[in-house]
Amino acid sequence: MEIKNYHKAQSLDEAYQMLLQNPKNAIIGGGAWMKLSSPSIETLIDLKDLQLDQIIETKSSIEVGAMVTLQQLETNPSIMKLGQGFISKSLSVILGAGFRNIATIGGTVVGKYAFSDFLTALLTLPVTLVFYPHKEMSLEAFLNHKGKFNDILTHIIIHKQDGLGFFKKVALTPLELAILNVAVFKSVEGYQISIGSRPGGAILAHEAMDFMNAQKEITESIIDQTSEIVIETVKFGSSKSGSEDYRKALAKAYVKRGIKEVTVK
Ligand SMILES: Cc1cc2nc3c(=O)[nH]c(=O)nc-3n(C[C@H](O)[C@H](O)[C@H](O)COP(=O)(O)OP(=O)(O)OC[C@H]3O[C@@H](n4cnc5c(N)ncnc54)[C@H](O)[C@@H]3O)c2cc1C
C-alpha cells in the first residue's frame, strides 16, 4: 500500500471536499482493511480530530461515532446489555482485542464486508446511518444499495429496543472469517432473523420473519417451518470455506437454536 499524503481533517466539510478532489483520496478508519486492500492512495484523510470516537446514550438510542473502535463498542455497558449482549458477542469474535482496538465501526459499516459478524447482528436492530453531508438511511437500505458511495459516515444510531438476542459465528478456527453467521433478535415488534457470510453479505430473512411473526404460538413445528423457509428463500452459495449445502445445514440448525434461545417460555 502506497500513501502519498496524510491529512488530519479539522472539519467534516474539509474532509468531504478533500475526498471529492481526487478518486484516489480516501478516508481512513482504523486502516486495518485498507492496509490489505488499497493499492495506492493519494491523500489519506483522517477523522481523528473530529470527536467521532464517542458513544452517547439517550433514553431511546445509542449514538456511536464512526471512529469508535470495535473494542470500545464491545465493552460499552449499554451495548453489553442490549439484547443480552449479542451485539457485544458479535464483536468479541473478531480476531483479538489488540486488533479490535484499531478497527473502527465506520470502516466496518462502510466496508460492507460480506463476512462481517457485527453487521449480521446489527441488522436485526433498527439502525440509522448518518452521513455527511446530510443523508440518513437505514442499515438495511445501505447494505442493499449497489454502487459507490462518496459520503462520510459520521454516526450510527441504534434505536433501543428491549429484547433478547442470539448471535453465532461458524468458522474453522476463532481467527478465521465466518463460513456463516446468524443472528436472531426478539422484541415486542417480533422476530428479526439475519444471515451473513452466505457467502453473500448480511440479509434479513423477510419471508421467514413474516411467517414467524404471524403466529399466535411458537411451537417446535413453527420453528422447524421457519428454518425451512430461511433456507428456501435466502440465497446461499459455495466458496472455498464451505459448500452451499453445508451453509444451508448450518443456517437451519442455528436459526432453530437462535429462535429457541430468544423465545421466553
Ligand atoms: C486480517 C483481518 C481479519 C478480519 N477478520 C474479521 C472477522 O473475523 N470478522 C469480522 O466481522 N470482521 C473481520 N475483519 C474486518 C474488521 O472487523 C473491520 O471491519 C475492517 O478492518 C474495517 O475496519 P477499519 O477501521 O480497519 O477500516 P479501514 O480499513 O480504515 O477502512 C475500510 C474502508 O472504509 C472506508 N471508511 C472508513 N471509515 C469511513 C467513514 N467514516 N466514512 C466513509 N468511509 C470510511 C475506507 O476509506 C475504506 O474504504 C477483519 C479484518 C482484517 C484486516
The ligand as a MOL file (V3000), in Angstrom:
LIG
                    3D

  0  0  0     0  0            999 V3000
M  V30 BEGIN CTAB
M  V30 COUNTS 53 58 0 0 0
M  V30 BEGIN ATOM
M  V30 1 C -6.9200 -9.5950 8.8640 0
M  V30 2 C -8.3540 -9.1860 9.1150 0
M  V30 3 C -9.2360 -10.1160 9.6420 0
M  V30 4 C -10.5780 -9.7600 9.8740 0
M  V30 5 N -11.4380 -10.6790 10.4150 0
M  V30 6 C -12.7410 -10.3370 10.6440 0
M  V30 7 C -13.6660 -11.2720 11.1990 0
M  V30 8 O -13.3630 -12.4190 11.5210 0
M  V30 9 N -14.9560 -10.8510 11.3870 0
M  V30 10 C -15.3640 -9.5990 11.0590 0
M  V30 11 O -16.5530 -9.2860 11.2460 0
M  V30 12 N -14.5080 -8.6980 10.5550 0
M  V30 13 C -13.2060 -9.0290 10.3170 0
M  V30 14 N -12.3520 -8.1230 9.7620 0
M  V30 15 C -12.8790 -6.7750 9.3740 0
M  V30 16 C -12.6890 -5.7900 10.5260 0
M  V30 17 O -13.5370 -6.1730 11.6000 0
M  V30 18 C -13.0690 -4.3590 10.1180 0
M  V30 19 O -14.3970 -4.3550 9.6970 0
M  V30 20 C -12.1820 -3.8320 8.9910 0
M  V30 21 O -10.8220 -3.9310 9.3690 0
M  V30 22 C -12.5430 -2.3760 8.6350 0
M  V30 23 O -12.3430 -1.5300 9.7080 0
M  V30 24 P -11.1510 -0.4470 9.6730 0
M  V30 25 O -11.3970 0.5240 10.7770 0
M  V30 26 O -9.8650 -1.1550 9.6200 0
M  V30 27 O -11.4650 0.2880 8.2720 0
M  V30 28 P -10.4420 0.9300 7.2230 0
M  V30 29 O -9.5200 -0.1180 6.6950 0
M  V30 30 O -9.8250 2.1570 7.7930 0
M  V30 31 O -11.4850 1.4020 6.0930 0
M  V30 32 C -12.2490 0.4510 5.3570 0
M  V30 33 C -12.9950 1.2030 4.2370 0
M  V30 34 O -13.9680 2.0750 4.8030 0
M  V30 35 C -13.7290 3.4420 4.4070 0
M  V30 36 N -14.0580 4.2640 5.5740 0
M  V30 37 C -13.5790 4.1290 6.8370 0
M  V30 38 N -14.2020 4.9790 7.6680 0
M  V30 39 C -15.0990 5.6770 6.9180 0
M  V30 40 C -16.0660 6.7100 7.2020 0
M  V30 41 N -16.2410 7.1840 8.4390 0
M  V30 42 N -16.7960 7.1840 6.1830 0
M  V30 43 C -16.6440 6.7070 4.9110 0
M  V30 44 N -15.7560 5.7430 4.5780 0
M  V30 45 C -14.9950 5.2370 5.5720 0
M  V30 46 C -12.2630 3.4890 3.9930 0
M  V30 47 O -11.9950 4.5160 3.0670 0
M  V30 48 C -12.0870 2.0900 3.3940 0
M  V30 49 O -12.5720 2.0750 2.0710 0
M  V30 50 C -11.0170 -8.4380 9.5380 0
M  V30 51 C -10.1100 -7.5100 9.0130 0
M  V30 52 C -8.7990 -7.8590 8.8100 0
M  V30 53 C -7.8490 -6.8250 8.2610 0
M  V30 END ATOM
M  V30 BEGIN BOND
M  V30 1 1 1 2
M  V30 2 1 2 3
M  V30 3 2 2 52
M  V30 4 2 3 4
M  V30 5 1 4 5
M  V30 6 1 4 50
M  V30 7 2 5 6
M  V30 8 1 6 7
M  V30 9 1 6 13
M  V30 10 2 7 8
M  V30 11 1 7 9
M  V30 12 1 9 10
M  V30 13 2 10 11
M  V30 14 1 10 12
M  V30 15 2 12 13
M  V30 16 1 13 14
M  V30 17 1 14 15
M  V30 18 1 14 50
M  V30 19 1 15 16
M  V30 20 1 16 17
M  V30 21 1 16 18
M  V30 22 1 18 19
M  V30 23 1 18 20
M  V30 24 1 20 21
M  V30 25 1 20 22
M  V30 26 1 22 23
M  V30 27 1 23 24
M  V30 28 2 24 25
M  V30 29 1 24 26
M  V30 30 1 24 27
M  V30 31 1 27 28
M  V30 32 2 28 29
M  V30 33 1 28 30
M  V30 34 1 28 31
M  V30 35 1 31 32
M  V30 36 1 32 33
M  V30 37 1 33 34
M  V30 38 1 33 48
M  V30 39 1 34 35
M  V30 40 1 35 36
M  V30 41 1 35 46
M  V30 42 1 36 37
M  V30 43 1 36 45
M  V30 44 2 37 38
M  V30 45 1 38 39
M  V30 46 1 39 40
M  V30 47 2 39 45
M  V30 48 1 40 41
M  V30 49 2 40 42
M  V30 50 1 42 43
M  V30 51 2 43 44
M  V30 52 1 44 45
M  V30 53 1 46 47
M  V30 54 1 46 48
M  V30 55 1 48 49
M  V30 56 2 50 51
M  V30 57 1 51 52
M  V30 58 1 52 53
M  V30 END BOND
M  V30 END CTAB
M  END
